[in-house]
Amino acid sequence: MLIKPDGVERRLIGKVIERVEDAGFRIVAMHMEHLTRKKAEELYAPHRGKDFFEGLVEFMISGPVVGLILEKENAIEDLRRLVGKTDPARADVGTIRHDFGMSIRKNVVHASDSPENASREIKIFFEEKWTE
Ligand code: CMP
């Protein structure tokens, strides 16, 4: 999971982490960083070519982000349910994006959509020791 620049700027790190821990996730690693353009483009490589790609990358390098490696049975699906739909206006009440998100871009958090993407994203964001 990544807490995006809007989440950090709006001092939502604690609230996001509280929800994640209350939902039964264990934080395995956590790291704050101001992404380079190269790293942001790599993280969002599957979206390259889409009309929102450039704006998304600009936004992701506008301030620091917090990356978390989370552990739980059924983690991918359960985290995506906790986070809610991409567009906060369409996300269910009680989800992180509904409750804190401002727009489809400023939607507070990113959650990996598959084990393969989680592993790919962890490799890009974290040190080598977390890539197993
Ligand atoms: P995220 O889960 O981080 O994955 C890709 C991101 O692209 C997504 O959250 C949104 O913040 C952003 N995104 C998706 N669709 C659009 C869109 N139509 N316009 C702007 N940003 C978008």
Backbone and ligand atoms as CSV (ligand in chain L), in Angstrom:
chain,resi,resn,atom,element,x,y,z
A,1,MET,N,N,0.844,-1.180,0.000
A,1,MET,CA,C,0.000,0.000,0.000
A,1,MET,C,C,0.886,1.238,0.000
A,2,LEU,N,N,0.408,2.271,-0.720
A,2,LEU,CA,C,1.109,3.559,-0.686
A,2,LEU,C,C,0.146,4.612,-0.171
A,3,ILE,N,N,0.605,5.420,0.780
A,3,ILE,CA,C,-0.166,6.611,1.153
A,3,ILE,C,C,0.366,7.724,0.257
A,4,LYS,N,N,-0.517,8.276,-0.573
A,4,LYS,CA,C,-0.118,9.207,-1.632
A,4,LYS,C,C,0.176,10.595,-1.054
A,5,PRO,N,N,0.761,11.494,-1.885
A,5,PRO,CA,C,1.131,12.825,-1.381
A,5,PRO,C,C,-0.024,13.595,-0.730
A,6,ASP,N,N,-1.259,13.403,-1.216
A,6,ASP,CA,C,-2.384,14.118,-0.585
A,6,ASP,C,C,-2.638,13.604,0.828
A,7,GLY,N,N,-2.468,12.291,1.029
A,7,GLY,CA,C,-2.664,11.706,2.361
A,7,GLY,C,C,-1.624,12.189,3.352
A,8,VAL,N,N,-0.373,12.302,2.875
A,8,VAL,CA,C,0.704,12.795,3.744
A,8,VAL,C,C,0.479,14.274,4.054
A,9,GLU,N,N,0.218,15.069,2.994
A,9,GLU,CA,C,0.018,16.514,3.136
A,9,GLU,C,C,-1.135,16.831,4.100
A,10,ARG,N,N,-2.193,16.035,4.031
A,10,ARG,CA,C,-3.372,16.297,4.861
A,10,ARG,C,C,-3.299,15.602,6.226
A,11,ARG,N,N,-2.106,15.085,6.553
A,11,ARG,CA,C,-1.846,14.474,7.867
A,11,ARG,C,C,-2.793,13.315,8.174
A,12,LEU,N,N,-2.959,12.459,7.145
A,12,LEU,CA,C,-3.848,11.314,7.295
A,12,LEU,C,C,-3.105,9.994,7.520
A,13,ILE,N,N,-1.771,10.070,7.661
A,13,ILE,CA,C,-0.987,8.835,7.808
A,13,ILE,C,C,-1.513,8.001,8.990
A,14,GLY,N,N,-1.670,8.656,10.116
A,14,GLY,CA,C,-2.112,7.946,11.327
A,14,GLY,C,C,-3.491,7.329,11.166
A,15,LYS,N,N,-4.397,8.082,10.585
A,15,LYS,CA,C,-5.776,7.577,10.415
A,15,LYS,C,C,-5.805,6.383,9.463
A,16,VAL,N,N,-5.019,6.462,8.378
A,16,VAL,CA,C,-4.979,5.347,7.424
A,16,VAL,C,C,-4.403,4.108,8.105
A,17,ILE,N,N,-3.298,4.282,8.812
A,17,ILE,CA,C,-2.655,3.138,9.470
A,17,ILE,C,C,-3.579,2.535,10.534
A,18,GLU,N,N,-4.277,3.377,11.252
A,18,GLU,CA,C,-5.211,2.878,12.272
A,18,GLU,C,C,-6.262,1.962,11.634
A,19,ARG,N,N,-6.809,2.386,10.514
A,19,ARG,CA,C,-7.827,1.561,9.841
A,19,ARG,C,C,-7.246,0.240,9.354
A,20,VAL,N,N,-6.027,0.312,8.821
A,20,VAL,CA,C,-5.380,-0.889,8.288
A,20,VAL,C,C,-5.103,-1.883,9.425
A,21,GLU,N,N,-4.578,-1.389,10.534
A,21,GLU,CA,C,-4.277,-2.282,11.668
A,21,GLU,C,C,-5.568,-2.809,12.300
A,22,ASP,N,N,-6.569,-1.950,12.430
A,22,ASP,CA,C,-7.841,-2.392,13.009
A,22,ASP,C,C,-8.500,-3.481,12.157
A,23,ALA,N,N,-8.198,-3.473,10.855
A,23,ALA,CA,C,-8.777,-4.481,9.957
A,23,ALA,C,C,-7.984,-5.789,9.988
A,24,GLY,N,N,-6.951,-5.861,10.814
A,24,GLY,CA,C,-6.245,-7.129,11.003
A,24,GLY,C,C,-4.959,-7.290,10.218
A,25,PHE,N,N,-4.515,-6.217,9.550
A,25,PHE,CA,C,-3.253,-6.305,8.812
A,25,PHE,C,C,-2.078,-6.096,9.758
A,26,ARG,N,N,-0.982,-6.792,9.455
A,26,ARG,CA,C,0.266,-6.610,10.182
A,26,ARG,C,C,1.197,-5.805,9.285
A,27,ILE,N,N,1.790,-4.738,9.850
A,27,ILE,CA,C,2.744,-3.946,9.073
A,27,ILE,C,C,4.101,-4.634,9.144
A,28,VAL,N,N,4.600,-5.056,7.992
A,28,VAL,CA,C,5.863,-5.781,7.902
A,28,VAL,C,C,7.019,-4.810,7.648
A,29,ALA,N,N,6.751,-3.764,6.880
A,29,ALA,CA,C,7.758,-2.738,6.591
A,29,ALA,C,C,7.044,-1.447,6.232
A,30,MET,N,N,7.726,-0.331,6.516
A,30,MET,CA,C,7.121,0.970,6.225
A,30,MET,C,C,8.254,1.946,5.915
A,31,HIS,N,N,8.030,2.805,4.936
A,31,HIS,CA,C,9.110,3.675,4.474
A,31,HIS,C,C,8.525,4.922,3.818
A,32,MET,N,N,9.081,6.101,4.187
A,32,MET,CA,C,8.622,7.365,3.593
A,32,MET,C,C,9.678,7.862,2.629
A,33,GLU,N,N,9.210,8.392,1.498
A,33,GLU,CA,C,10.146,8.804,0.448
A,33,GLU,C,C,9.482,9.789,-0.508
A,34,HIS,N,N,10.276,10.727,-1.000
A,34,HIS,CA,C,9.793,11.603,-2.078
A,34,HIS,C,C,10.216,10.949,-3.388
A,35,LEU,N,N,9.267,10.400,-4.125
A,35,LEU,CA,C,9.584,9.611,-5.320
A,35,LEU,C,C,10.251,10.454,-6.402
A,36,THR,N,N,11.192,9.847,-7.101
A,36,THR,CA,C,11.705,10.467,-8.327
A,36,THR,C,C,10.684,10.204,-9.436
A,37,ARG,N,N,10.779,10.987,-10.505
A,37,ARG,CA,C,9.881,10.777,-11.652
A,37,ARG,C,C,10.056,9.347,-12.206
A,38,LYS,N,N,11.310,8.915,-12.280
A,38,LYS,CA,C,11.602,7.581,-12.836
A,38,LYS,C,C,10.901,6.485,-12.026
A,39,LYS,N,N,10.996,6.607,-10.698
A,39,LYS,CA,C,10.400,5.589,-9.829
A,39,LYS,C,C,8.860,5.634,-9.911
A,40,ALA,N,N,8.295,6.849,-9.962
A,40,ALA,CA,C,6.831,6.976,-10.068
A,40,ALA,C,C,6.360,6.379,-11.399
A,41,GLU,N,N,7.102,6.631,-12.472
A,41,GLU,CA,C,6.730,6.073,-13.779
A,41,GLU,C,C,6.823,4.550,-13.777
A,42,GLU,N,N,7.834,4.037,-13.078
A,42,GLU,CA,C,7.989,2.575,-12.978
A,42,GLU,C,C,6.829,1.960,-12.193
A,43,LEU,N,N,6.502,2.598,-11.058
A,43,LEU,CA,C,5.420,2.072,-10.224
A,43,LEU,C,C,4.115,2.003,-11.010
A,44,TYR,N,N,3.867,3.016,-11.823
A,44,TYR,CA,C,2.606,3.088,-12.556
A,44,TYR,C,C,2.759,2.667,-14.014
A,45,ALA,N,N,3.832,1.933,-14.320
A,45,ALA,CA,C,4.091,1.488,-15.697
A,45,ALA,C,C,2.873,0.830,-16.370
A,46,PRO,N,N,2.068,0.022,-15.629
A,46,PRO,CA,C,0.909,-0.584,-16.295
A,46,PRO,C,C,-0.088,0.450,-16.832
A,47,HIS,N,N,-0.018,1.700,-16.355
A,47,HIS,CA,C,-0.955,2.744,-16.814
A,47,HIS,C,C,-0.339,3.645,-17.886
A,48,ARG,N,N,0.933,3.356,-18.258
A,48,ARG,CA,C,1.607,4.178,-19.268
A,48,ARG,C,C,0.764,4.222,-20.547
A,49,GLY,N,N,0.625,5.409,-21.130
A,49,GLY,CA,C,-0.151,5.537,-22.366
A,49,GLY,C,C,-1.581,5.987,-22.122
A,50,LYS,N,N,-2.066,5.847,-20.878
A,50,LYS,CA,C,-3.437,6.303,-20.586
A,50,LYS,C,C,-3.439,7.821,-20.451
A,51,ASP,N,N,-4.583,8.437,-20.692
A,51,ASP,CA,C,-4.623,9.907,-20.709
A,51,ASP,C,C,-4.294,10.525,-19.342
A,52,PHE,N,N,-4.509,9.788,-18.264
A,52,PHE,CA,C,-4.244,10.359,-16.933
A,52,PHE,C,C,-2.827,10.086,-16.436
A,53,PHE,N,N,-2.015,9.354,-17.245
A,53,PHE,CA,C,-0.698,8.904,-16.766
A,53,PHE,C,C,0.213,10.069,-16.354
A,54,GLU,N,N,0.369,11.060,-17.228
A,54,GLU,CA,C,1.281,12.179,-16.937
A,54,GLU,C,C,0.863,12.922,-15.672
A,55,GLY,N,N,-0.432,13.218,-15.572
A,55,GLY,CA,C,-0.960,13.922,-14.402
A,55,GLY,C,C,-0.770,13.107,-13.132
A,56,LEU,N,N,-0.949,11.805,-13.270
A,56,LEU,CA,C,-0.783,10.904,-12.124
A,56,LEU,C,C,0.667,10.933,-11.634
A,57,VAL,N,N,1.615,10.868,-12.575
A,57,VAL,CA,C,3.033,10.885,-12.203
A,57,VAL,C,C,3.388,12.230,-11.559
A,58,GLU,N,N,2.953,13.330,-12.157
A,58,GLU,CA,C,3.209,14.666,-11.576
A,58,GLU,C,C,2.710,14.725,-10.136
A,59,PHE,N,N,1.508,14.229,-9.937
A,59,PHE,CA,C,0.923,14.236,-8.596
A,59,PHE,C,C,1.735,13.376,-7.634
A,60,MET,N,N,2.158,12.207,-8.096
A,60,MET,CA,C,2.876,11.271,-7.213
A,60,MET,C,C,4.258,11.777,-6.811
A,61,ILE,N,N,4.800,12.759,-7.569
A,61,ILE,CA,C,6.110,13.322,-7.201
A,61,ILE,C,C,5.961,14.715,-6.578
A,62,SER,N,N,4.716,15.094,-6.260
A,62,SER,CA,C,4.476,16.437,-5.715
A,62,SER,C,C,4.810,16.532,-4.223
A,63,GLY,N,N,5.042,15.406,-3.574
A,63,GLY,CA,C,5.370,15.384,-2.147
A,63,GLY,C,C,5.700,13.960,-1.744
A,64,PRO,N,N,6.135,13.773,-0.495
A,64,PRO,CA,C,6.501,12.414,-0.073
A,64,PRO,C,C,5.312,11.455,-0.014
A,65,VAL,N,N,5.627,10.179,-0.135
A,65,VAL,CA,C,4.636,9.112,0.012
A,65,VAL,C,C,5.129,8.148,1.090
A,66,VAL,N,N,4.213,7.363,1.631
A,66,VAL,CA,C,4.587,6.324,2.604
A,66,VAL,C,C,4.185,4.975,2.016
A,67,GLY,N,N,5.151,4.082,1.897
A,67,GLY,CA,C,4.872,2.732,1.408
A,67,GLY,C,C,4.808,1.765,2.565
A,68,LEU,N,N,3.868,0.846,2.524
A,68,LEU,CA,C,3.743,-0.163,3.581
A,68,LEU,C,C,3.661,-1.543,2.953
A,69,ILE,N,N,4.403,-2.484,3.528
A,69,ILE,CA,C,4.219,-3.889,3.184
A,69,ILE,C,C,3.323,-4.474,4.257
A,70,LEU,N,N,2.197,-5.022,3.843
A,70,LEU,CA,C,1.183,-5.514,4.786
A,70,LEU,C,C,0.988,-7.010,4.623
A,71,GLU,N,N,0.672,-7.657,5.734
A,71,GLU,CA,C,0.502,-9.104,5.729
A,71,GLU,C,C,-0.844,-9.464,6.343
A,72,LYS,N,N,-1.519,-10.399,5.699
A,72,LYS,CA,C,-2.813,-10.881,6.203
A,72,LYS,C,C,-3.277,-11.987,5.262
A,73,GLU,N,N,-4.083,-12.927,5.752
A,73,GLU,CA,C,-4.750,-13.862,4.854
A,73,GLU,C,C,-5.606,-13.042,3.896
A,74,ASN,N,N,-5.597,-13.383,2.632
A,74,ASN,CA,C,-6.480,-12.712,1.668
A,74,ASN,C,C,-6.221,-11.195,1.597
A,75,ALA,N,N,-4.951,-10.825,1.777
A,75,ALA,CA,C,-4.598,-9.410,1.955
A,75,ALA,C,C,-5.022,-8.518,0.781
A,76,ILE,N,N,-4.779,-8.968,-0.441
A,76,ILE,CA,C,-5.031,-8.107,-1.607
A,76,ILE,C,C,-6.516,-7.716,-1.662
A,77,GLU,N,N,-7.361,-8.749,-1.602
A,77,GLU,CA,C,-8.803,-8.518,-1.716
A,77,GLU,C,C,-9.325,-7.702,-0.528
A,78,ASP,N,N,-8.893,-8.075,0.681
A,78,ASP,CA,C,-9.389,-7.388,1.876
A,78,ASP,C,C,-8.928,-5.932,1.916
A,79,LEU,N,N,-7.706,-5.680,1.465
A,79,LEU,CA,C,-7.219,-4.293,1.468
A,79,LEU,C,C,-7.981,-3.466,0.439
A,80,ARG,N,N,-8.251,-4.055,-0.700
A,80,ARG,CA,C,-8.984,-3.311,-1.731
A,80,ARG,C,C,-10.402,-2.986,-1.261
A,81,ARG,N,N,-10.988,-3.887,-0.495
A,81,ARG,CA,C,-12.324,-3.616,0.061
A,81,ARG,C,C,-12.244,-2.479,1.095
A,82,LEU,N,N,-11.209,-2.504,1.919
A,82,LEU,CA,C,-11.020,-1.460,2.946
A,82,LEU,C,C,-10.765,-0.088,2.303
A,83,VAL,N,N,-10.044,-0.099,1.188
A,83,VAL,CA,C,-9.657,1.140,0.501
A,83,VAL,C,C,-10.833,1.725,-0.295
A,84,GLY,N,N,-11.611,0.879,-0.941
A,84,GLY,CA,C,-12.769,1.341,-1.711
A,84,GLY,C,C,-12.433,1.650,-3.157
A,85,LYS,N,N,-13.455,1.993,-3.923
A,85,LYS,CA,C,-13.290,2.245,-5.358
A,85,LYS,C,C,-12.358,3.419,-5.625
A,86,THR,N,N,-11.717,3.411,-6.805
A,86,THR,CA,C,-10.744,4.443,-7.186
A,86,THR,C,C,-11.305,5.848,-7.014
A,87,ASP,N,N,-12.537,6.052,-7.483
A,87,ASP,CA,C,-13.178,7.368,-7.391
A,87,ASP,C,C,-13.883,7.485,-6.030
A,88,PRO,N,N,-13.397,8.376,-5.170
A,88,PRO,CA,C,-14.012,8.492,-3.829
A,88,PRO,C,C,-15.521,8.722,-3.879
A,89,ALA,N,N,-16.004,9.375,-4.938
A,89,ALA,CA,C,-17.444,9.649,-5.058
A,89,ALA,C,C,-18.237,8.360,-5.273
A,90,ARG,N,N,-17.564,7.304,-5.743
A,90,ARG,CA,C,-18.237,6.034,-6.009
A,90,ARG,C,C,-17.900,4.964,-4.960
A,91,ALA,N,N,-16.995,5.312,-4.046
A,91,ALA,CA,C,-16.572,4.339,-3.029
A,91,ALA,C,C,-17.628,4.217,-1.928
A,92,ASP,N,N,-17.732,3.018,-1.354
A,92,ASP,CA,C,-18.715,2.786,-0.285
A,92,ASP,C,C,-18.375,3.601,0.967
A,93,VAL,N,N,-19.427,4.016,1.671
A,93,VAL,CA,C,-19.259,4.699,2.952
A,93,VAL,C,C,-18.444,3.800,3.887
A,94,GLY,N,N,-17.513,4.406,4.599
A,94,GLY,CA,C,-16.698,3.627,5.544
A,94,GLY,C,C,-15.375,3.178,4.959
A,95,THR,N,N,-15.214,3.301,3.632
A,95,THR,CA,C,-13.919,2.965,3.031
A,95,THR,C,C,-12.987,4.176,3.157
A,96,ILE,N,N,-11.685,3.906,3.061
A,96,ILE,CA,C,-10.689,4.974,3.215
A,96,ILE,C,C,-10.904,6.056,2.155
A,97,ARG,N,N,-11.105,5.635,0.917
A,97,ARG,CA,C,-11.259,6.630,-0.148
A,97,ARG,C,C,-12.568,7.415,-0.031
A,98,HIS,N,N,-13.650,6.761,0.366
A,98,HIS,CA,C,-14.902,7.512,0.567
A,98,HIS,C,C,-14.733,8.540,1.672
A,99,ASP,N,N,-14.140,8.104,2.761
A,99,ASP,CA,C,-14.114,8.942,3.965
A,99,ASP,C,C,-13.071,10.058,3.894
A,100,PHE,N,N,-11.981,9.837,3.148
A,100,PHE,CA,C,-10.900,10.833,3.123
A,100,PHE,C,C,-10.571,11.373,1.731
A,101,GLY,N,N,-10.965,10.697,0.670
A,101,GLY,CA,C,-10.555,11.069,-0.690
A,101,GLY,C,C,-11.234,12.334,-1.187
A,102,MET,N,N,-10.513,13.079,-2.035
A,102,MET,CA,C,-11.036,14.341,-2.581
A,102,MET,C,C,-11.427,14.213,-4.054
A,103,SER,N,N,-10.726,13.348,-4.788
A,103,SER,CA,C,-10.982,13.200,-6.225
A,103,SER,C,C,-10.355,11.885,-6.690
A,104,ILE,N,N,-10.587,11.559,-7.960
A,104,ILE,CA,C,-10.027,10.297,-8.475
A,104,ILE,C,C,-8.500,10.315,-8.407
A,105,ARG,N,N,-7.896,11.494,-8.539
A,105,ARG,CA,C,-6.433,11.584,-8.411
A,105,ARG,C,C,-6.028,11.669,-6.942
A,106,LYS,N,N,-6.660,12.572,-6.212
A,106,LYS,CA,C,-6.337,12.731,-4.786
A,106,LYS,C,C,-7.202,11.756,-3.983
A,107,ASN,N,N,-6.872,10.465,-4.137
A,107,ASN,CA,C,-7.681,9.432,-3.481
A,107,ASN,C,C,-6.924,8.744,-2.333
A,108,VAL,N,N,-5.926,9.463,-1.797
A,108,VAL,CA,C,-5.270,9.145,-0.511
A,108,VAL,C,C,-4.320,7.942,-0.518
A,109,VAL,N,N,-4.768,6.831,-1.107
A,109,VAL,CA,C,-3.949,5.621,-1.051
A,109,VAL,C,C,-3.970,4.852,-2.370
A,110,HIS,N,N,-2.940,4.047,-2.544
A,110,HIS,CA,C,-2.894,3.058,-3.624
A,110,HIS,C,C,-2.789,1.693,-2.970
A,111,ALA,N,N,-3.543,0.730,-3.482
A,111,ALA,CA,C,-3.432,-0.655,-2.995
A,111,ALA,C,C,-3.138,-1.552,-4.190
A,112,SER,N,N,-2.169,-2.441,-4.040
A,112,SER,CA,C,-1.801,-3.348,-5.134
A,112,SER,C,C,-3.012,-4.184,-5.547
A,113,ASP,N,N,-3.155,-4.421,-6.859
A,113,ASP,CA,C,-4.359,-5.117,-7.329
A,113,ASP,C,C,-4.170,-6.620,-7.552
A,114,SER,N,N,-2.946,-7.130,-7.346
A,114,SER,CA,C,-2.701,-8.571,-7.495
A,114,SER,C,C,-1.399,-8.910,-6.760
A,115,PRO,N,N,-1.206,-10.179,-6.414
A,115,PRO,CA,C,0.063,-10.567,-5.778
A,115,PRO,C,C,1.258,-10.231,-6.675
A,116,GLU,N,N,1.083,-10.382,-7.983
A,116,GLU,CA,C,2.184,-10.104,-8.922
A,116,GLU,C,C,2.538,-8.617,-8.898
A,117,ASN,N,N,1.523,-7.762,-8.906
A,117,ASN,CA,C,1.788,-6.314,-8.863
A,117,ASN,C,C,2.330,-5.892,-7.501
A,118,ALA,N,N,1.856,-6.538,-6.427
A,118,ALA,CA,C,2.388,-6.222,-5.091
A,118,ALA,C,C,3.886,-6.505,-5.077
A,119,SER,N,N,4.264,-7.646,-5.595
A,119,SER,CA,C,5.673,-8.034,-5.617
A,119,SER,C,C,6.483,-7.079,-6.508
A,120,ARG,N,N,5.939,-6.713,-7.640
A,120,ARG,CA,C,6.602,-5.772,-8.551
A,120,ARG,C,C,6.780,-4.405,-7.875
A,121,GLU,N,N,5.729,-3.920,-7.234
A,121,GLU,CA,C,5.769,-2.596,-6.602
A,121,GLU,C,C,6.723,-2.578,-5.402
A,122,ILE,N,N,6.728,-3.679,-4.636
A,122,ILE,CA,C,7.630,-3.772,-3.476
A,122,ILE,C,C,9.079,-3.724,-3.946
A,123,LYS,N,N,9.367,-4.411,-5.039
A,123,LYS,CA,C,10.737,-4.412,-5.586
A,123,LYS,C,C,11.170,-3.008,-5.973
A,124,ILE,N,N,10.259,-2.227,-6.529
A,124,ILE,CA,C,10.602,-0.866,-6.965
A,124,ILE,C,C,10.781,0.044,-5.751
A,125,PHE,N,N,9.900,-0.083,-4.776
A,125,PHE,CA,C,9.863,0.898,-3.683
A,125,PHE,C,C,10.802,0.570,-2.526
A,126,PHE,N,N,10.947,-0.728,-2.211
A,126,PHE,CA,C,11.696,-1.116,-1.012
A,126,PHE,C,C,13.087,-1.658,-1.330
A,127,GLU,N,N,13.872,-1.779,-0.314
A,127,GLU,CA,C,15.208,-2.343,-0.453
A,127,GLU,C,C,15.128,-3.824,-0.854
A,128,GLU,N,N,16.211,-4.298,-1.352
A,128,GLU,CA,C,16.348,-5.686,-1.833
A,128,GLU,C,C,15.867,-6.710,-0.799
A,129,LYS,N,N,16.137,-6.448,0.508
A,129,LYS,CA,C,15.828,-7.462,1.538
A,129,LYS,C,C,14.328,-7.770,1.657
A,130,TRP,N,N,13.475,-6.904,1.126
A,130,TRP,CA,C,12.033,-7.145,1.237
A,130,TRP,C,C,11.450,-7.765,-0.028
A,131,THR,N,N,12.286,-8.146,-0.975
A,131,THR,CA,C,11.745,-8.523,-2.276
A,131,THR,C,C,11.466,-10.017,-2.422
A,132,GLU,N,N,11.707,-10.806,-1.364
A,132,GLU,CA,C,11.419,-12.250,-1.489
A,132,GLU,C,C,9.929,-12.506,-1.534
L,1,CMP,P1,P,-4.381,3.909,-7.962
L,1,CMP,O1,O,-5.085,2.818,-7.265
L,1,CMP,O2,O,-3.175,4.479,-7.359
L,1,CMP,O3,O,-4.017,3.391,-9.435
L,1,CMP,C1,C,-3.880,4.248,-10.524
L,1,CMP,C2,C,-4.316,5.630,-10.213
L,1,CMP,O4,O,-4.589,6.436,-11.324
L,1,CMP,C3,C,-5.617,5.603,-9.452
L,1,CMP,O5,O,-5.406,5.119,-8.170
L,1,CMP,C4,C,-6.104,7.024,-9.572
L,1,CMP,O6,O,-5.616,7.866,-8.540
L,1,CMP,C5,C,-5.503,7.410,-10.900
L,1,CMP,N1,N,-6.560,7.446,-11.905
L,1,CMP,C6,C,-7.282,6.454,-12.368
L,1,CMP,N2,N,-8.166,6.873,-13.286
L,1,CMP,C7,C,-7.973,8.173,-13.390
L,1,CMP,C8,C,-8.571,9.175,-14.168
L,1,CMP,N3,N,-9.553,8.892,-15.025
L,1,CMP,N4,N,-8.126,10.424,-13.989
L,1,CMP,C9,C,-7.113,10.692,-13.125
L,1,CMP,N5,N,-6.497,9.767,-12.366
L,1,CMP,C10,C,-6.934,8.528,-12.486
